[in-house]
Amino acid sequence: MSPSKNNDSQNKPNIAFIGLGNMGAPMAENLIKAGYKLSVYDLSDAALKRLQSAGARVAASSKDAAREAQVVITMLPAGKHVHAVYLDCDGSEGLLSSLPKGTLVIDSSTIAASDARKVATEASKLGIDFLDAPVSGGTGGAIAGSLTFIVGGEADGFAKAKPILDVMGKNIFHAGDHGAGQVAKICNNMLLGILMSGTAEAINLGVKNGLDAKVLSEIMLQSSGRNWTLEVYNPYPQVIESVPSSNGYKGGFMTELMQKDLNLAMQTAQAVDAETPMGAKATELYNEHSIEHGDKDFSSIMARHDKSVLSS
């Protein structure tokens, strides 16, 4: 190793990574591969063993993970979990209380903007840089290190975080102040839910009238109905071979996660009195669909029109 590369490695901050689920684990592994020293914590022993084998130090708690860290990254299921870690952990003071001034905190969970702003306010009082940095790109993007990060927070904190985010992602956006990352993320996912449910509806209409789904999809791709779901994530089986719809709707982005994001979008809309009739309808559809198919990819909304696709 050349001296310059060695110095570069020595200058990398120690990172505490908390939350090693389907997204968090591969994100943490990519940081280790890039030469970062990680301490990790999760409630799952299997997840901890996976990261230990990759070279991380396994911690006994969130506070233990952050003991020697200059950067803390969290990837947690919901706002209540983010609050529990940072503000109040089992009735005791949360992680923020034990972090030194100047620590950079990056929360990549998808939560309500109001929840992100609450943590950011408390962090700011302690001289801690907090960023809300939800991601888009799914488990495939997490594994490949090609995620999109949508970041809210101060410009100085964003500048410090960007080299770290560049390891895990391909597109890094500074959306604005605290909470802006969460707002931009749920706006995107509300539109995605609308597009996916509408695309499934259109394809079903064509198929029920005797059209071939693949031919119809190609026609719409070359016409004004073109959209991302048609182009790279078609909900009808065997139109695109490499997507969940052609694999029993396994993997990908689970329906229950789309349901969560759509409901966050509705909460955010209500808070500012924004009209979202199409978002509301998509939320209704995914709330119903999630009852039986929450663990299927969100493109399985196709089954609302044609139940046979789940057995294709």
PyMOL commands that set and color helices and strands:
alter all, ss='L'
color gray80, all
select helices_A, chain A and resi 3-10+24-33+45-54+62-65+79-86+95-98+113-125+138-144+155-168+180-208+213-221+228-232+244-246+255-271+277-293+298-304+307-311
alter helices_A, ss='H'
color red, helices_A
select strands_A, chain A and resi 15-18+38-41+57-58+71-74+88-89+92-93+104-107+129-132+135-136+147-152+169-176
alter strands_A, ss='S'
color yellow, strands_A
deselect
rebuild
show_as cartoon
